[in-house]
Amino acid sequence: MPEKVISLVLEWAYEHRDELMEDWELARANQPVKKIDPLV
């Protein structure tokens, strides 16, 4: 992937790290995950 795309993905993940961790725990428990807003 282009460096710019990787940078945007990492920025999004950093901004939503708490939501990502919550979704990770839900997924591990076979529960539906919550939607996370896209990078704007």
CHARMM internal coordinates of N, CA and C (Angstrom, degrees):
IC EDIT
DIST 1 N 1 CA 1.4510
DIST 1 CA 1 C 1.5306
ANGL 1 N 1 CA 1 C 109.19
DIST 1 C 2 N 1.3132
ANGL 1 CA 1 C 2 N 115.93
DIHE 1 N 1 CA 1 C 2 N 150.88
DIST 2 N 2 CA 1.4648
ANGL 1 C 2 N 2 CA 118.50
DIHE 1 CA 1 C 2 N 2 CA 176.78
DIST 2 CA 2 C 1.5300
ANGL 2 N 2 CA 2 C 112.01
DIHE 1 C 2 N 2 CA 2 C -64.38
DIST 2 C 3 N 1.3059
ANGL 2 CA 2 C 3 N 115.59
DIHE 2 N 2 CA 2 C 3 N 149.63
DIST 3 N 3 CA 1.4686
ANGL 2 C 3 N 3 CA 121.19
DIHE 2 CA 2 C 3 N 3 CA -177.80
DIST 3 CA 3 C 1.5269
ANGL 3 N 3 CA 3 C 112.07
DIHE 2 C 3 N 3 CA 3 C -56.63
DIST 3 C 4 N 1.3352
ANGL 3 CA 3 C 4 N 117.66
DIHE 3 N 3 CA 3 C 4 N -37.12
DIST 4 N 4 CA 1.4671
ANGL 3 C 4 N 4 CA 121.38
DIHE 3 CA 3 C 4 N 4 CA 179.82
DIST 4 CA 4 C 1.5267
ANGL 4 N 4 CA 4 C 110.86
DIHE 3 C 4 N 4 CA 4 C -63.10
DIST 4 C 5 N 1.3205
ANGL 4 CA 4 C 5 N 117.36
DIHE 4 N 4 CA 4 C 5 N -40.64
DIST 5 N 5 CA 1.4587
ANGL 4 C 5 N 5 CA 121.65
DIHE 4 CA 4 C 5 N 5 CA 179.33
DIST 5 CA 5 C 1.5247
ANGL 5 N 5 CA 5 C 110.01
DIHE 4 C 5 N 5 CA 5 C -64.67
DIST 5 C 6 N 1.3061
ANGL 5 CA 5 C 6 N 116.47
DIHE 5 N 5 CA 5 C 6 N -45.26
DIST 6 N 6 CA 1.4704
ANGL 5 C 6 N 6 CA 120.94
DIHE 5 CA 5 C 6 N 6 CA 178.69
DIST 6 CA 6 C 1.5207
ANGL 6 N 6 CA 6 C 109.82
DIHE 5 C 6 N 6 CA 6 C -60.14
DIST 6 C 7 N 1.3137
ANGL 6 CA 6 C 7 N 117.24
DIHE 6 N 6 CA 6 C 7 N -42.53
DIST 7 N 7 CA 1.4582
ANGL 6 C 7 N 7 CA 122.01
DIHE 6 CA 6 C 7 N 7 CA 179.24
DIST 7 CA 7 C 1.5267
ANGL 7 N 7 CA 7 C 110.94
DIHE 6 C 7 N 7 CA 7 C -60.55
DIST 7 C 8 N 1.3244
ANGL 7 CA 7 C 8 N 117.20
DIHE 7 N 7 CA 7 C 8 N -43.41
DIST 8 N 8 CA 1.4737
ANGL 7 C 8 N 8 CA 121.07
DIHE 7 CA 7 C 8 N 8 CA 179.49
DIST 8 CA 8 C 1.5252
ANGL 8 N 8 CA 8 C 111.36
DIHE 7 C 8 N 8 CA 8 C -65.78
DIST 8 C 9 N 1.3215
ANGL 8 CA 8 C 9 N 117.05
DIHE 8 N 8 CA 8 C 9 N -41.35
DIST 9 N 9 CA 1.4684
ANGL 8 C 9 N 9 CA 120.88
DIHE 8 CA 8 C 9 N 9 CA 178.71
DIST 9 CA 9 C 1.5301
ANGL 9 N 9 CA 9 C 110.07
DIHE 8 C 9 N 9 CA 9 C -62.98
DIST 9 C 10 N 1.3143
ANGL 9 CA 9 C 10 N 117.02
DIHE 9 N 9 CA 9 C 10 N -44.16
DIST 10 N 10 CA 1.4675
ANGL 9 C 10 N 10 CA 120.34
DIHE 9 CA 9 C 10 N 10 CA 179.66
DIST 10 CA 10 C 1.5300
ANGL 10 N 10 CA 10 C 111.19
DIHE 9 C 10 N 10 CA 10 C -65.42
DIST 10 C 11 N 1.3201
ANGL 10 CA 10 C 11 N 117.19
DIHE 10 N 10 CA 10 C 11 N -38.91
DIST 11 N 11 CA 1.4666
ANGL 10 C 11 N 11 CA 120.91
DIHE 10 CA 10 C 11 N 11 CA 176.99
DIST 11 CA 11 C 1.5297
ANGL 11 N 11 CA 11 C 110.36
DIHE 10 C 11 N 11 CA 11 C -61.75
DIST 11 C 12 N 1.3385
ANGL 11 CA 11 C 12 N 116.09
DIHE 11 N 11 CA 11 C 12 N -45.81
DIST 12 N 12 CA 1.4609
ANGL 11 C 12 N 12 CA 120.90
DIHE 11 CA 11 C 12 N 12 CA 179.31
DIST 12 CA 12 C 1.5363
ANGL 12 N 12 CA 12 C 110.37
DIHE 11 C 12 N 12 CA 12 C -61.49
DIST 12 C 13 N 1.3083
ANGL 12 CA 12 C 13 N 116.96
DIHE 12 N 12 CA 12 C 13 N -45.76
DIST 13 N 13 CA 1.4681
ANGL 12 C 13 N 13 CA 121.14
DIHE 12 CA 12 C 13 N 13 CA -178.60
DIST 13 CA 13 C 1.5290
ANGL 13 N 13 CA 13 C 110.99
DIHE 12 C 13 N 13 CA 13 C -62.93
DIST 13 C 14 N 1.3235
ANGL 13 CA 13 C 14 N 116.90
DIHE 13 N 13 CA 13 C 14 N -38.88
DIST 14 N 14 CA 1.4601
ANGL 13 C 14 N 14 CA 120.52
DIHE 13 CA 13 C 14 N 14 CA 179.02
DIST 14 CA 14 C 1.5307
ANGL 14 N 14 CA 14 C 110.45
DIHE 13 C 14 N 14 CA 14 C -65.50
DIST 14 C 15 N 1.3260
ANGL 14 CA 14 C 15 N 116.21
DIHE 14 N 14 CA 14 C 15 N -42.61
DIST 15 N 15 CA 1.4618
ANGL 14 C 15 N 15 CA 120.28
DIHE 14 CA 14 C 15 N 15 CA -178.74
DIST 15 CA 15 C 1.5317
ANGL 15 N 15 CA 15 C 112.31
DIHE 14 C 15 N 15 CA 15 C -68.29
DIST 15 C 16 N 1.3206
ANGL 15 CA 15 C 16 N 116.88
DIHE 15 N 15 CA 15 C 16 N -24.35
DIST 16 N 16 CA 1.4699
ANGL 15 C 16 N 16 CA 121.00
DIHE 15 CA 15 C 16 N 16 CA -175.19
DIST 16 CA 16 C 1.5329
ANGL 16 N 16 CA 16 C 111.88
DIHE 15 C 16 N 16 CA 16 C -118.28
DIST 16 C 17 N 1.3248
ANGL 16 CA 16 C 17 N 116.81
DIHE 16 N 16 CA 16 C 17 N 25.05
DIST 17 N 17 CA 1.4632
ANGL 16 C 17 N 17 CA 119.43
DIHE 16 CA 16 C 17 N 17 CA -174.56
DIST 17 CA 17 C 1.5227
ANGL 17 N 17 CA 17 C 113.30
DIHE 16 C 17 N 17 CA 17 C -60.09
DIST 17 C 18 N 1.3374
ANGL 17 CA 17 C 18 N 118.74
DIHE 17 N 17 CA 17 C 18 N -37.75
DIST 18 N 18 CA 1.4642
ANGL 17 C 18 N 18 CA 120.08
DIHE 17 CA 17 C 18 N 18 CA 179.56
DIST 18 CA 18 C 1.5276
ANGL 18 N 18 CA 18 C 110.98
DIHE 17 C 18 N 18 CA 18 C -67.50
DIST 18 C 19 N 1.3241
ANGL 18 CA 18 C 19 N 116.28
DIHE 18 N 18 CA 18 C 19 N -41.73
DIST 19 N 19 CA 1.4644
ANGL 18 C 19 N 19 CA 120.49
DIHE 18 CA 18 C 19 N 19 CA 177.69
DIST 19 CA 19 C 1.5271
ANGL 19 N 19 CA 19 C 110.94
DIHE 18 C 19 N 19 CA 19 C -65.48
DIST 19 C 20 N 1.3196
ANGL 19 CA 19 C 20 N 116.83
DIHE 19 N 19 CA 19 C 20 N -38.88
DIST 20 N 20 CA 1.4610
ANGL 19 C 20 N 20 CA 120.42
DIHE 19 CA 19 C 20 N 20 CA 178.19
DIST 20 CA 20 C 1.5265
ANGL 20 N 20 CA 20 C 111.18
DIHE 19 C 20 N 20 CA 20 C -63.52
DIST 20 C 21 N 1.3274
ANGL 20 CA 20 C 21 N 116.62
DIHE 20 N 20 CA 20 C 21 N -40.88
DIST 21 N 21 CA 1.4687
ANGL 20 C 21 N 21 CA 119.59
DIHE 20 CA 20 C 21 N 21 CA 178.59
DIST 21 CA 21 C 1.5306
ANGL 21 N 21 CA 21 C 110.98
DIHE 20 C 21 N 21 CA 21 C -66.56
DIST 21 C 22 N 1.3258
ANGL 21 CA 21 C 22 N 116.20
DIHE 21 N 21 CA 21 C 22 N -39.22
DIST 22 N 22 CA 1.4685
ANGL 21 C 22 N 22 CA 119.91
DIHE 21 CA 21 C 22 N 22 CA 177.50
DIST 22 CA 22 C 1.5342
ANGL 22 N 22 CA 22 C 109.97
DIHE 21 C 22 N 22 CA 22 C -62.89
DIST 22 C 23 N 1.3318
ANGL 22 CA 22 C 23 N 116.88
DIHE 22 N 22 CA 22 C 23 N -45.62
DIST 23 N 23 CA 1.4594
ANGL 22 C 23 N 23 CA 120.32
DIHE 22 CA 22 C 23 N 23 CA 178.44
DIST 23 CA 23 C 1.5224
ANGL 23 N 23 CA 23 C 111.38
DIHE 22 C 23 N 23 CA 23 C -63.92
DIST 23 C 24 N 1.3116
ANGL 23 CA 23 C 24 N 117.17
DIHE 23 N 23 CA 23 C 24 N -36.45
DIST 24 N 24 CA 1.4665
ANGL 23 C 24 N 24 CA 120.80
DIHE 23 CA 23 C 24 N 24 CA 178.19
DIST 24 CA 24 C 1.5299
ANGL 24 N 24 CA 24 C 110.09
DIHE 23 C 24 N 24 CA 24 C -60.13
DIST 24 C 25 N 1.3318
ANGL 24 CA 24 C 25 N 116.04
DIHE 24 N 24 CA 24 C 25 N -45.50
DIST 25 N 25 CA 1.4651
ANGL 24 C 25 N 25 CA 119.68
DIHE 24 CA 24 C 25 N 25 CA 179.66
DIST 25 CA 25 C 1.5242
ANGL 25 N 25 CA 25 C 111.35
DIHE 24 C 25 N 25 CA 25 C -65.47
DIST 25 C 26 N 1.3264
ANGL 25 CA 25 C 26 N 116.93
DIHE 25 N 25 CA 25 C 26 N -40.06
DIST 26 N 26 CA 1.4657
ANGL 25 C 26 N 26 CA 120.20
DIHE 25 CA 25 C 26 N 26 CA 176.70
DIST 26 CA 26 C 1.5338
ANGL 26 N 26 CA 26 C 110.44
DIHE 25 C 26 N 26 CA 26 C -61.55
DIST 26 C 27 N 1.3155
ANGL 26 CA 26 C 27 N 116.85
DIHE 26 N 26 CA 26 C 27 N -45.82
DIST 27 N 27 CA 1.4608
ANGL 26 C 27 N 27 CA 121.14
DIHE 26 CA 26 C 27 N 27 CA -179.65
DIST 27 CA 27 C 1.5286
ANGL 27 N 27 CA 27 C 111.24
DIHE 26 C 27 N 27 CA 27 C -62.10
DIST 27 C 28 N 1.3136
ANGL 27 CA 27 C 28 N 116.68
DIHE 27 N 27 CA 27 C 28 N -40.32
DIST 28 N 28 CA 1.4725
ANGL 27 C 28 N 28 CA 120.39
DIHE 27 CA 27 C 28 N 28 CA 178.93
DIST 28 CA 28 C 1.5207
ANGL 28 N 28 CA 28 C 111.26
DIHE 27 C 28 N 28 CA 28 C -63.88
DIST 28 C 29 N 1.3487
ANGL 28 CA 28 C 29 N 116.20
DIHE 28 N 28 CA 28 C 29 N -28.59
DIST 29 N 29 CA 1.4648
ANGL 28 C 29 N 29 CA 120.68
DIHE 28 CA 28 C 29 N 29 CA 179.26
DIST 29 CA 29 C 1.5367
ANGL 29 N 29 CA 29 C 111.21
DIHE 28 C 29 N 29 CA 29 C -92.87
DIST 29 C 30 N 1.3383
ANGL 29 CA 29 C 30 N 116.63
DIHE 29 N 29 CA 29 C 30 N 14.15
DIST 30 N 30 CA 1.4652
ANGL 29 C 30 N 30 CA 122.29
DIHE 29 CA 29 C 30 N 30 CA -179.21
DIST 30 CA 30 C 1.5223
ANGL 30 N 30 CA 30 C 112.81
DIHE 29 C 30 N 30 CA 30 C 56.81
DIST 30 C 31 N 1.3182
ANGL 30 CA 30 C 31 N 115.78
DIHE 30 N 30 CA 30 C 31 N 35.84
DIST 31 N 31 CA 1.4639
ANGL 30 C 31 N 31 CA 122.54
DIHE 30 CA 30 C 31 N 31 CA 177.12
DIST 31 CA 31 C 1.5269
ANGL 31 N 31 CA 31 C 108.42
DIHE 30 C 31 N 31 CA 31 C -105.43
DIST 31 C 32 N 1.3369
ANGL 31 CA 31 C 32 N 116.77
DIHE 31 N 31 CA 31 C 32 N 155.65
DIST 32 N 32 CA 1.4691
ANGL 31 C 32 N 32 CA 118.38
DIHE 31 CA 31 C 32 N 32 CA 176.69
DIST 32 CA 32 C 1.5293
ANGL 32 N 32 CA 32 C 110.85
DIHE 31 C 32 N 32 CA 32 C -65.93
DIST 32 C 33 N 1.3122
ANGL 32 CA 32 C 33 N 115.75
DIHE 32 N 32 CA 32 C 33 N 141.13
DIST 33 N 33 CA 1.4630
ANGL 32 C 33 N 33 CA 120.50
DIHE 32 CA 32 C 33 N 33 CA 179.04
DIST 33 CA 33 C 1.5226
ANGL 33 N 33 CA 33 C 110.03
DIHE 32 C 33 N 33 CA 33 C -86.94
DIST 33 C 34 N 1.3170
ANGL 33 CA 33 C 34 N 115.53
DIHE 33 N 33 CA 33 C 34 N 159.31
DIST 34 N 34 CA 1.4589
ANGL 33 C 34 N 34 CA 121.99
DIHE 33 CA 33 C 34 N 34 CA 178.70
DIST 34 CA 34 C 1.5282
ANGL 34 N 34 CA 34 C 109.50
DIHE 33 C 34 N 34 CA 34 C -89.96
DIST 34 C 35 N 1.3204
ANGL 34 CA 34 C 35 N 115.97
DIHE 34 N 34 CA 34 C 35 N 152.56
DIST 35 N 35 CA 1.4466
ANGL 34 C 35 N 35 CA 120.74
DIHE 34 CA 34 C 35 N 35 CA 178.04
DIST 35 CA 35 C 1.5311
ANGL 35 N 35 CA 35 C 109.31
DIHE 34 C 35 N 35 CA 35 C -74.94
DIST 35 C 36 N 1.3303
ANGL 35 CA 35 C 36 N 115.62
DIHE 35 N 35 CA 35 C 36 N 139.87
DIST 36 N 36 CA 1.4551
ANGL 35 C 36 N 36 CA 121.91
DIHE 35 CA 35 C 36 N 36 CA 177.98
DIST 36 CA 36 C 1.5232
ANGL 36 N 36 CA 36 C 107.17
DIHE 35 C 36 N 36 CA 36 C -115.05
DIST 36 C 37 N 1.3246
ANGL 36 CA 36 C 37 N 116.14
DIHE 36 N 36 CA 36 C 37 N 130.88
DIST 37 N 37 CA 1.4583
ANGL 36 C 37 N 37 CA 121.39
DIHE 36 CA 36 C 37 N 37 CA -178.62
DIST 37 CA 37 C 1.5225
ANGL 37 N 37 CA 37 C 111.63
DIHE 36 C 37 N 37 CA 37 C -59.58
DIST 37 C 38 N 1.3195
ANGL 37 CA 37 C 38 N 116.81
DIHE 37 N 37 CA 37 C 38 N 145.46
DIST 38 N 38 CA 1.4666
ANGL 37 C 38 N 38 CA 120.30
DIHE 37 CA 37 C 38 N 38 CA 177.42
DIST 38 CA 38 C 1.5183
ANGL 38 N 38 CA 38 C 110.95
DIHE 37 C 38 N 38 CA 38 C -74.32
DIST 38 C 39 N 1.3109
ANGL 38 CA 38 C 39 N 116.03
DIHE 38 N 38 CA 38 C 39 N 166.29
DIST 39 N 39 CA 1.4581
ANGL 38 C 39 N 39 CA 122.82
DIHE 38 CA 38 C 39 N 39 CA 175.02
DIST 39 CA 39 C 1.5166
ANGL 39 N 39 CA 39 C 108.50
DIHE 38 C 39 N 39 CA 39 C -69.50
DIST 39 C 40 N 1.3189
ANGL 39 CA 39 C 40 N 116.18
DIHE 39 N 39 CA 39 C 40 N 130.75
DIST 40 N 40 CA 1.4780
ANGL 39 C 40 N 40 CA 119.77
DIHE 39 CA 39 C 40 N 40 CA 179.49
DIST 40 CA 40 C 1.5011
ANGL 40 N 40 CA 40 C 110.90
DIHE 39 C 40 N 40 CA 40 C -114.18
END
COOR INIT
IC SEED 1 N 1 CA 1 C
IC BUILD
